[in-house]
């Protein structure tokens, strides 16, 4: 796979779960909880790092593997969650970016804000 194909990844995840008879456990609540747990595991890697150390986290192969592995877990649960609820993740993201562009227009004076949020 040379390009990220969200639908194909969701099918692979669904097939993986189905072959193990895990579908009854893949409810929106359970997937959301699992997503939170995996996000917390990613956060744990950065917990006590300084901003400078966190910016260099991928320089250490062992830590880079852990970060990459947790990112994969987060994405897997997010894609499964979206699949179960019928959410098009990419369309949802595009719509959110559109709303944020309206809510937070570029300042004419060249000033930037310190707010970095997707809310």
Secondary structure, DSSP 8 states (H G I E B T S, - for coil): --S--HHHHHHHHHHHHHHTT-GGG--HHHHHHHHHHHHHHHHHHHTT--HHHHHTGGGSHHHHHHHHHHHHHHHHHHHHHHHHHT--HHHHHHHHHHHHHHHS---TTS---S-----
